[in-house]
Amino acid sequence: MSFSQNLKTSVILLVALGTMAMAKSTTGRVTDRVGDVKVQSAKTGKWEENIQVGARIRERDQISTGAESYVTVRLPDGTSITVQEQSLVQLDTLDSENGVQMAFTDVKTGKIKFEAQKQKNGGYLKFKTGVATAAIRGTVAFIGITPGGKAFVSASEGKIRTTHNKTGRECDVSAGQTLFFTKNNDNCNVVETQTSGDPSFVNELERILDNDSLSIEEITKSLKDADANLLQLLSKISTESACTFESLEDTVTVNKVSIKGSCPSGTTLQIAGASQKGTGNAFDIPAEWAPSADGDKKFPATCSIVAVTPCDKNSTDKNSKKGKQKKPETCSKPLTFNCGELHTYYKAPVSPDTVVADTAVADTSVQDTSSTKSFSIKTASPVKVCDPGSVTIEGTFDPSDPEASLYVKLGNYTSRNLVPLSANGEFSHTVTINDIVGNWNVKKATVEYKGKSGNRSVHIELDIDKTCKQVNQGRPIVSFTSSDSLRCKATFMVSGAKSDIVLVESEIDGDLIKETTFMQDDPIKIKLKSGIHTYTFTAKDQADNRSTLQKKLSCHPQSNTSVEFTGGDFERLRVPPPPRGMSSTFVRNMHFRITNVHSLNPAHIRRLQVTQGNKSLLNISNGQITDLDYDVQVNLTRGETTKVTVTIDMKNGMKVVKSKTYEVR
């Protein structure tokens, strides 16, 4: 066979292989499941019971989950869709070709969580409920319908364009925001909460939305309260319960990675469409995607634990003896929270078409120009880093030198030797840059080449824009440190401000009192207002990442509180004898006033008791105490001395005991 015939045969074979590599896919794969999961085949209409990991999900298939059940379907580009418990979902479109993913999911009942990879041009992910349709591009969020028929979207990262199905009204939902629609209201109700997209917050969201007695304003307030409570709870337990991970390589050239790390005992991890129970030992979870789906790949991690928390007001101890119900001090509560995210960049291998072109020039009559390539950098300096939050450095080198080395360095990061990873003397390497990775203060990248033609080093200036969300990903946090109700002081802490500019707005009972700018992590010291008030702190950084903390605090300074009786502490009464046959006991009104209460505010009083001997005449506390003047009916008997005692417990710890004596003659 001649050389030209051999070349022709090779080209035909490579084209055939290329066609196979770029074959269209219309399926997803089950990577994790728990409990009762069923799939109805669009082709046969039959339901398959207890679907297993590894099963294929095809276009128009329906997925049904039972109580305490879920299933994760991973799409060819690495996107994960997790159908939550008691949900019915139909995957109307599952189309992947040449690395472009197109998917349309109809959430008929219940909810799903999706972890979407960034979509290529021409690709899309859409999720539909009976109320609205959401378009996704590289987002982690929940979308669904509550049991009461209320639609919601809750995002932890990315951006979502939501369209109301009836009115066409469009709403944008960003990271840290939750959107909801009520039954008779098609307005875009968007609430900013730091735990948006967090599974535990979504559970509270459903409960609150299905309380039909709440107005939009009351729903918003309830969601912010739930957010603040969850933040406070997670701040105590997430650090010790979260999993730890090994960083992924910045760039990979194969379509899979190994996610390595460890989780404490009692913690369950969900990542890359798989789950892992913590044992304290190391784990290794494989994650893969279609060979043609190049680009950024992210793997958000979700941790679940059973936490011991203060019980709800209506909680009962079901394990108490003889079935007696009582209010325990603590209860076990399942909590699920976002606990990290891993990133890498997948550079797909050289396509068959490129190989064909390179092979075609191998004819002896054509000069092989690859050997003439020298080291050079194509990337122009400076490089603007915004969206995407990465820098891609491209260039050429002499591929005829097998001993050559080429490295990209940025801050503390050094790539692998790119020479054996690159084809035909051309390299392209991407490094993620953001505050989470910790390299967003680096001013330049360096490419170092060593070969037989000499050693070269080229610097590329970086213009990193910290106002971009792709670069500035971490939200600033305001956390509660301590308070002193007697000194009327409180301390909060701002974190996440290092190398950033963070504006903190301080409010008391909804009124803005102060704006403070932070350029490093620092405490916030405030003077508390007398009484019990709600303090709200909203922190936002240069990229408008926000978090809010709300805390109800009290200020009860020391005071000389006392009791003044009308008529004095001792009163002698002269009463004529009763008619024959009548009782010698009669009723008299005792009036007293509580004096020297700070700001004349009854809220500083914890408990007020009035007793006559062993008999309680008045016993009220906290919110029941609305006045400082009181009238109490006392029983007096002719010829006897009676003592009535007023006891006041102040919220500042002070106890006041004052008595009045009646002598009746």
VORORO-237011 format. One line per field, with one value per residue (C-alpha): x, y, z; residue in one letter. Coordinates in steps of 0.25 Angstrom, whole numbers, padded with zeros to 4 digits. Each point is the difference from the previous one (the first is absolute). Layout:
BEGIN
X [X,...] .
Y [Y,...] .
Z [Z,...] .
resn [A,...] .
This chain:
BEGIN
X [0000,0005,0003,-0012,-0009,0004,-0002,-0014,-0004,0006,-0008,-0013,0002,0003,-0013,-0008,0006,-0003,-0014,-0001,0006,-0009,-0013,-0012,-0005,-0014,0002,0004,0006,-0005,0012,-0007,-0013,-0006,-0014,-0012,0004,-0008,0002,-0011,0005,-0005,0001,-0008,-0008,0004,0006,0013,0000,0012,0009,0015,0013,0006,-0014,-0003,-0010,-0006,-0007,-0015,0002,-0006,0006,-0008,0006,-0007,0002,0014,0005,0008,0007,0011,0002,0013,0000,0011,0006,0001,-0013,-0007,-0015,-0005,-0015,-0004,-0009,-0015,0002,-0004,0009,0000,0013,-0006,0013,0014,0008,0016,0008,0015,0000,-0013,-0010,-0015,-0010,-0014,-0006,-0015,-0001,-0015,0000,0011,0013,0014,0014,0009,0015,0002,0013,0003,-0007,0006,-0006,-0012,-0002,-0011,-0006,-0015,-0008,-0015,-0011,-0015,0002,0014,0011,0015,0012,0013,0015,0010,-0009,-0002,-0014,-0014,-0012,-0014,-0014,-0004,-0011,-0009,0003,0009,0012,0014,0014,0012,0014,0013,0008,-0001,-0012,-0013,-0010,-0014,-0013,-0014,-0008,-0013,0005,0013,0006,0015,0008,0015,0005,0015,0008,-0005,-0014,-0013,-0012,-0014,-0014,-0013,-0013,-0007,0012,0009,0010,0015,0002,0015,0006,0015,0004,0014,-0004,-0008,0002,0003,-0008,-0004,-0004,-0009,-0007,-0003,-0004,-0011,-0006,-0001,-0005,-0012,-0004,-0012,-0002,0013,0000,0012,0007,-0002,0005,0013,0002,-0002,0010,0010,-0002,0002,0013,0005,-0003,0006,0013,0001,-0002,0010,0010,0002,0000,0004,0015,0001,-0010,0005,0008,0014,0005,0013,0001,-0002,0010,-0003,0000,-0003,0001,-0008,-0015,0000,0005,0002,-0006,0007,-0001,-0006,-0013,-0002,-0009,-0014,0001,-0006,0006,-0006,0009,0001,-0013,0005,-0002,0010,-0002,0011,0009,0012,0008,0004,-0010,0002,-0012,0001,-0007,0000,-0007,-0001,0014,-0005,-0005,0012,0000,-0001,-0005,-0005,-0004,-0008,-0001,-0011,0001,-0011,0000,-0009,0002,-0005,-0007,-0010,-0014,-0011,-0011,-0009,0010,-0002,0009,-0006,0010,-0004,-0005,-0014,-0003,-0001,0002,0009,0008,0015,0011,0007,-0005,0007,-0002,0005,0008,0006,0009,0010,0014,0009,0003,0011,0004,0008,0001,-0001,0007,-0005,0010,0004,-0012,0001,-0002,0013,0007,-0004,0005,0013,0002,-0004,0013,0009,0002,0015,-0002,-0006,0009,-0003,-0001,-0003,0015,0003,-0009,0007,-0004,-0010,-0012,-0013,-0007,0000,0004,-0007,-0011,-0014,-0005,-0015,-0009,0004,0008,0013,0011,0004,0014,0003,0013,0009,0013,0010,-0007,0013,0007,-0005,0007,-0006,-0008,-0011,-0007,-0010,0001,-0010,0002,0003,-0006,0009,-0006,0005,0010,-0008,0009,-0005,-0014,0000,-0001,0008,0007,-0012,-0004,-0012,-0001,-0011,0001,-0012,0001,-0009,-0001,-0004,0013,0007,0008,-0008,0011,0011,0005,0006,0001,0014,0003,0013,0006,0013,0005,0011,-0002,0002,-0008,-0011,-0009,-0012,-0008,-0015,-0006,-0014,-0011,-0009,-0014,-0005,-0013,-0003,-0008,0008,0013,-0007,-0008,0001,-0011,0004,-0005,-0005,-0001,-0004,0011,-0006,-0009,-0002,-0014,0005,0010,-0008,0011,0001,0011,-0001,0011,0002,0007,0003,0005,0015,0005,-0014,-0009,-0012,-0011,-0009,-0013,-0005,-0015,-0008,-0015,0001,0006,0014,0009,0014,0008,0015,0010,0010,0013,0004,-0007,-0004,-0010,-0012,-0003,-0013,-0008,-0013,-0013,-0008,-0010,-0001,0003,0003,0014,0003,0013,0001,0014,0003,0014,0004,-0007,-0013,0001,-0008,-0004,-0009,0000,-0012,0001,-0010,0008,-0004,0005,-0004,0010,0000,-0010,-0006,-0013,-0010,-0015,-0008,-0014,-0011,-0002,0014,0006,-0008,-0015,-0009,-0014,-0012,-0012,-0013,-0005,-0008,-0015,-0004,0002,0010,0014,0011,0008,-0001,0007,0009,0007,0015,0007,0015,0009,0014,0010,0014,-0002,0010,-0007,-0013,0000,-0007,0008,0011,-0009,0001,-0010,-0010,-0006,-0010,-0003,-0008,0005,0000,-0010,0004,-0007,0007,0011,0004,0013,0007,-0010,-0012,0007,-0005,-0002,0007,-0012,-0009,-0012,-0002,-0012,0005,-0009,0001,-0006,-0005,0009,0012,0013,0002,0013,0000,0013,0004,0012,0007,0010,0007,0007,0013,0000,-0005,-0010,-0010,-0008,-0010,-0011,-0012,-0006,-0015,-0005,-0015,-0007] .
Y [0000,0014,0011,0008,-0012,-0002,0014,0000,-0012,0006,0013,-0008,-0008,0013,0007,-0013,0001,0015,-0003,-0010,0009,0011,-0009,0006,-0004,0001,-0007,0003,-0010,-0003,0002,0000,-0004,-0002,-0007,-0001,0004,-0003,0003,-0001,-0003,0010,-0011,-0011,0008,-0010,0003,-0006,-0002,0004,0005,-0003,0008,-0001,0000,0009,0011,0003,0012,0000,-0009,0003,-0001,-0002,0000,-0004,0005,0001,-0003,0007,-0003,0007,0000,0005,0005,-0001,0014,-0003,0007,-0007,0000,-0006,-0003,0002,-0008,-0001,0006,-0003,0005,-0002,0002,0005,0003,-0007,0004,0001,0001,0005,0004,0009,-0004,0003,-0005,0004,-0006,0001,0000,-0005,-0001,0002,0006,-0003,0005,0003,0002,0005,0001,0013,-0002,0002,0009,-0007,-0008,0002,-0006,0004,-0005,0002,0000,0002,0015,0004,-0004,0002,0001,-0004,0002,-0005,0000,-0007,0001,-0006,0001,-0005,0000,-0001,-0010,0012,0004,0012,0001,0004,0001,0000,0002,-0001,0004,0005,0007,-0004,0006,-0004,0003,-0001,-0010,0008,0015,-0002,0009,-0002,-0001,-0001,-0008,0000,-0007,0003,0002,-0007,0003,-0005,0002,-0001,-0006,0013,0009,-0001,0010,-0003,-0001,-0001,-0001,0001,-0011,-0005,-0015,0001,-0013,-0007,-0013,0003,0014,-0005,-0009,0012,0007,-0010,0000,0015,0002,-0010,0008,0007,0009,0008,0012,0003,0009,-0011,-0011,0009,0002,-0014,-0004,0010,-0006,-0014,0004,0007,-0012,-0010,0009,0000,-0015,-0003,0009,-0009,-0013,0001,0001,-0012,-0008,0004,-0009,0004,-0001,-0001,0011,-0005,0003,0013,-0006,-0014,-0006,-0013,0001,-0005,0004,-0007,0008,-0003,0004,-0005,0002,-0001,-0011,0003,0009,-0004,0006,0003,0004,-0003,-0007,-0010,-0002,-0004,-0003,0006,-0009,0009,-0008,0005,-0002,0001,0003,-0001,0011,0000,0007,-0001,0001,0011,0009,0008,0013,0003,-0011,0002,-0010,0006,-0008,-0002,-0005,-0006,-0003,-0002,0011,0002,0013,0007,-0006,0008,0005,-0012,-0011,-0012,-0011,-0012,-0009,0004,-0011,-0005,0009,0012,0013,0011,0011,-0005,0010,-0005,-0007,-0007,0007,-0003,0011,0001,0011,0004,-0004,0004,0000,-0006,0005,-0004,0003,-0011,0002,-0010,-0007,0004,-0004,-0010,0010,0007,-0013,-0002,0013,-0002,-0014,0006,0008,-0011,-0003,0000,0011,0009,0007,-0003,0014,-0005,-0002,0014,0006,0007,0004,0012,0005,0003,0006,0015,0007,0005,-0010,0005,-0010,0001,-0010,-0011,0001,-0006,0003,-0008,0001,-0005,-0002,-0008,-0008,-0009,-0014,-0007,0001,-0011,0005,0013,0006,0010,0005,0011,0006,0009,0004,-0014,-0008,-0007,-0008,-0014,0000,0004,-0006,-0014,0005,0008,-0004,0006,0010,0008,0001,0006,0001,0005,0004,0004,0013,0004,0003,-0015,-0005,0011,0006,0012,0009,-0005,0011,-0009,-0014,-0006,-0010,-0007,-0008,-0008,-0007,-0002,0013,0007,0004,0011,0006,0009,0008,0003,0011,-0003,0011,-0007,0006,-0002,0006,-0013,-0011,-0011,0006,0005,-0013,0000,0008,0008,-0005,0007,-0009,0003,0000,0004,0010,0006,0004,0007,0009,0000,-0004,-0010,-0005,-0006,-0004,0003,-0011,-0001,0014,-0003,0005,0005,0012,-0003,0009,-0003,0006,0000,0001,0000,-0004,0002,0014,0003,0005,-0001,-0004,-0005,-0004,-0011,-0004,-0011,-0010,0009,0000,0009,0006,0006,0007,-0007,0008,-0001,-0012,-0011,0003,-0007,0003,-0003,0000,-0001,-0002,0002,0000,0006,-0011,0002,-0013,0002,-0007,0005,-0003,0003,-0001,0004,0006,0006,0012,0000,0010,0000,0009,0003,-0006,0001,-0001,0011,-0003,0010,0003,-0004,-0013,-0001,0003,0000,-0001,0002,-0007,-0001,-0014,-0007,-0003,-0012,-0013,0007,-0004,0008,-0001,0010,0004,0012,0005,0001,0010,0000,0005,-0005,0011,0003,-0010,0004,0008,-0003,-0012,-0012,-0009,0000,-0008,-0015,-0004,0007,-0008,0005,-0009,0000,-0011,-0013,0006,0006,0012,0003,-0007,0005,0000,0006,0004,0000,0011,0013,0010,0006,0003,-0011,-0002,-0013,-0005,-0004,-0007,0006,-0004,0009,-0002,-0005,0004,-0004,0001,0000,-0002,0005,-0007,0005,-0007,0009,-0005,0007,-0011,0010,-0005,0010,-0005,0010,-0002,0008,-0003,0003,0001,-0001,0004] .
Z [0000,-0004,0010,-0006,0001,0015,0003,-0006,0008,0013,-0003,-0002,0013,0008,-0006,0004,0014,0001,-0004,0011,0011,-0004,0001,0005,0014,0005,0013,0015,0010,0014,0009,0014,0006,0013,0004,-0010,-0014,-0012,-0015,-0010,-0014,-0011,-0010,0007,0010,0011,0014,0004,0015,0008,-0010,0002,-0001,-0014,-0007,-0012,0000,-0014,-0006,0005,0011,0013,0014,0013,0014,0013,0014,0005,-0014,-0011,-0013,-0007,-0015,-0006,-0014,-0010,0002,0015,0005,0011,0002,0014,0001,0014,0008,-0003,-0014,-0014,-0011,-0016,-0007,-0013,-0007,0002,-0012,0000,-0012,-0002,0015,-0002,0011,-0003,0011,0004,0013,0004,0015,0001,0016,0010,-0002,-0006,0003,-0012,-0001,-0014,-0007,-0008,-0013,-0014,-0010,-0006,0013,0010,0013,0003,0011,0000,0011,-0002,0004,-0006,-0009,0004,-0010,0006,-0004,0010,0013,0013,0005,0004,-0008,0003,0004,0015,0004,0000,-0014,0002,-0010,0005,-0005,0010,-0005,0007,-0012,-0014,-0007,-0004,-0009,0004,-0009,0006,-0009,-0001,0000,-0006,0011,0001,0013,0003,0012,0004,0010,0014,-0005,0001,-0009,0003,-0006,0008,-0006,-0003,-0002,-0012,0005,0001,0015,0002,0014,0003,0009,0003,0000,-0013,-0008,0013,0002,0014,-0003,-0012,0010,0009,-0013,-0004,0014,0000,-0014,0003,0012,-0007,0012,-0003,-0009,-0009,0010,0011,-0009,-0003,0015,0003,-0011,0006,0014,-0005,-0007,0012,0009,-0010,-0001,0015,0001,-0011,0005,0012,-0007,-0014,0003,0008,-0009,-0014,-0009,-0005,-0014,-0008,-0011,-0014,-0011,-0006,-0014,-0005,-0013,0003,0002,0014,0014,0013,0012,0012,0015,0013,0008,0015,0005,0000,-0012,-0014,-0012,-0014,-0011,-0015,0000,0010,0015,0011,0015,0009,0007,0003,-0010,-0014,-0012,-0015,-0009,-0015,-0008,-0015,-0012,-0015,-0007,-0009,0012,0002,0009,0015,0009,0014,0010,0012,0013,0009,0014,0009,0015,0011,0010,0014,0001,0009,-0002,-0007,0010,-0004,0000,0009,0005,-0008,0007,0015,0009,-0001,-0012,0009,-0009,0005,-0005,-0001,0001,-0013,-0012,-0012,-0013,-0013,-0007,-0014,-0004,-0011,0004,-0011,-0015,-0009,-0013,-0012,-0015,-0010,-0013,-0010,-0008,-0015,-0008,-0011,-0011,0005,0000,-0014,-0005,0007,-0006,-0014,0000,0004,-0015,-0003,-0010,0010,0011,0014,0006,0014,0003,-0003,0011,0011,0013,0000,0008,-0008,0012,0000,0013,0009,0001,0005,0010,0002,-0007,0000,0013,-0006,-0009,-0012,-0005,-0014,-0008,-0008,0003,-0008,0001,-0005,0013,0009,0012,0000,0011,0001,0012,0003,0014,0007,0015,0007,-0012,-0009,-0012,-0004,-0011,-0012,-0011,0000,0002,-0012,-0015,-0012,0008,0004,0015,0007,0015,0009,0014,0009,0007,0012,0014,0004,-0007,0007,-0012,-0003,0004,-0009,-0010,-0011,-0005,-0005,-0011,0001,-0011,0000,-0012,-0010,-0006,0013,0013,-0001,0010,-0004,0010,-0003,0008,0006,0002,0010,0001,0014,-0003,-0009,0007,-0007,0007,0013,0004,0015,0007,0012,0013,0012,0013,0014,0010,0014,0007,0014,0003,0013,-0007,-0012,-0010,-0011,-0009,-0014,-0009,-0015,-0008,-0014,-0002,-0001,-0013,-0003,0003,0008,0003,0013,0002,0014,0003,0013,-0002,-0015,0002,-0007,0011,-0006,-0012,0002,-0010,0004,-0008,0010,0009,0012,0012,0000,0014,0002,0012,0002,0001,0013,-0001,-0009,-0015,-0013,-0006,-0014,-0007,-0015,-0006,-0015,-0007,-0013,-0009,0008,0007,0012,0014,0010,0015,0009,0015,0011,0012,0013,0008,0015,0007,0016,0006,0014,-0002,0011,0004,0005,0007,0000,0015,0003,0005,0012,0001,0012,-0003,0010,-0005,0008,0004,-0010,0002,0008,-0008,-0010,-0003,0006,-0013,-0011,-0013,-0002,-0012,0001,-0010,-0003,-0010,-0004,-0001,-0005,-0012,-0011,-0011,0008,-0009,0006,-0010,0011,0009,0000,0010,0009,0012,0011,0012,0012,0009,-0008,-0010,-0013,-0004,-0013,-0008,-0013,-0009,-0012,-0011,0010,0008,-0008,0011,0012,0008,0006,0009,0007,0009,0014,0011,0014,0013,0011,0012,-0008,-0006,-0015,-0008,-0015,-0007,-0014,-0007,-0012,-0008,-0010,-0013,0005,0011,0011,0010,0007,0012,0006,0010,0005,0013,0004,0014,0001,0013] .
resn [M,S,F,S,Q,N,L,K,T,S,V,I,L,L,V,A,L,G,T,M,A,M,A,K,S,T,T,G,R,V,T,D,R,V,G,D,V,K,V,Q,S,A,K,T,G,K,W,E,E,N,I,Q,V,G,A,R,I,R,E,R,D,Q,I,S,T,G,A,E,S,Y,V,T,V,R,L,P,D,G,T,S,I,T,V,Q,E,Q,S,L,V,Q,L,D,T,L,D,S,E,N,G,V,Q,M,A,F,T,D,V,K,T,G,K,I,K,F,E,A,Q,K,Q,K,N,G,G,Y,L,K,F,K,T,G,V,A,T,A,A,I,R,G,T,V,A,F,I,G,I,T,P,G,G,K,A,F,V,S,A,S,E,G,K,I,R,T,T,H,N,K,T,G,R,E,C,D,V,S,A,G,Q,T,L,F,F,T,K,N,N,D,N,C,N,V,V,E,T,Q,T,S,G,D,P,S,F,V,N,E,L,E,R,I,L,D,N,D,S,L,S,I,E,E,I,T,K,S,L,K,D,A,D,A,N,L,L,Q,L,L,S,K,I,S,T,E,S,A,C,T,F,E,S,L,E,D,T,V,T,V,N,K,V,S,I,K,G,S,C,P,S,G,T,T,L,Q,I,A,G,A,S,Q,K,G,T,G,N,A,F,D,I,P,A,E,W,A,P,S,A,D,G,D,K,K,F,P,A,T,C,S,I,V,A,V,T,P,C,D,K,N,S,T,D,K,N,S,K,K,G,K,Q,K,K,P,E,T,C,S,K,P,L,T,F,N,C,G,E,L,H,T,Y,Y,K,A,P,V,S,P,D,T,V,V,A,D,T,A,V,A,D,T,S,V,Q,D,T,S,S,T,K,S,F,S,I,K,T,A,S,P,V,K,V,C,D,P,G,S,V,T,I,E,G,T,F,D,P,S,D,P,E,A,S,L,Y,V,K,L,G,N,Y,T,S,R,N,L,V,P,L,S,A,N,G,E,F,S,H,T,V,T,I,N,D,I,V,G,N,W,N,V,K,K,A,T,V,E,Y,K,G,K,S,G,N,R,S,V,H,I,E,L,D,I,D,K,T,C,K,Q,V,N,Q,G,R,P,I,V,S,F,T,S,S,D,S,L,R,C,K,A,T,F,M,V,S,G,A,K,S,D,I,V,L,V,E,S,E,I,D,G,D,L,I,K,E,T,T,F,M,Q,D,D,P,I,K,I,K,L,K,S,G,I,H,T,Y,T,F,T,A,K,D,Q,A,D,N,R,S,T,L,Q,K,K,L,S,C,H,P,Q,S,N,T,S,V,E,F,T,G,G,D,F,E,R,L,R,V,P,P,P,P,R,G,M,S,S,T,F,V,R,N,M,H,F,R,I,T,N,V,H,S,L,N,P,A,H,I,R,R,L,Q,V,T,Q,G,N,K,S,L,L,N,I,S,N,G,Q,I,T,D,L,D,Y,D,V,Q,V,N,L,T,R,G,E,T,T,K,V,T,V,T,I,D,M,K,N,G,M,K,V,V,K,S,K,T,Y,E,V,R] .
